[in-house]
Amino acid sequence: MATTSKMLTYEEWLTLPEVEGVEEVVNGEICKMPPNKIIHADIVENLADLLKAQVDRRTASGW
């Protein structure tokens, strides 16, 4: 027998107790997100290094 769950608003989700891990409300349903893997952190770090190498710090000092 299939069950249907009540659609949850973002405001209702904010009132729920905190849980371990990361979750989102997507189309009214709570979706638990998997934890990041080390490969994700490596990719982000490599991308940041590539972007930093392209910035001329003398002209970007106004940031």
N, C-alpha and C positions, 0 to 999 in steps of 0.2 A: 504494500500500500504506500503510495507516494504521499509525502507531506509537503505542505507549502509553508514557508516561513513569512512572517510579517515583514514588510518593507521597512527598513530602518532609515531615518533621516540622519544627517550629519549631526544635528543638535542632540538627537537621542543617543547617538554613538558616543558623543562627548561626555554624557552622564554615566556611561557604563564604567565599571571598575577597570583599572589598568591591568593589562595582561602581559605576560612574557612575550617578547618578540615584537614584530612590526605587523600592523594590520591596517587595511584601508576599507572605506565604504565605497563600493562600486555598484551603481544601479540599485542602491538600497540593501545590498548584501555585504556582510563582513567577509573580507578576503584576507587570509593570513599570508604574509609575504615570506618567502624563504630567506634565510640569512645570506648575506653577501659571502662570496667565496674569495679566497686570496687572489685568484686570477683577476677578479674585478678590481681590487685595490691596485694590482700591478698595472693594469691597463690605464686606470685613471692617473697613476703616477707617471707613466710613460707619456701619456698625452699632455700632462701638465709640463713635463720637461721639454717636449717638442714646441709647445706654445711659448714657453718662457724664452727659448732660444730665438724665436722670431721677433721678440720685442726689443726695440732699441730703447734702452733705459734712459738715454739723454732726452729723447723726444716724448717719452711716456711718463715723465716725472710729474705731470699735471694730474695724474690719476688719483 
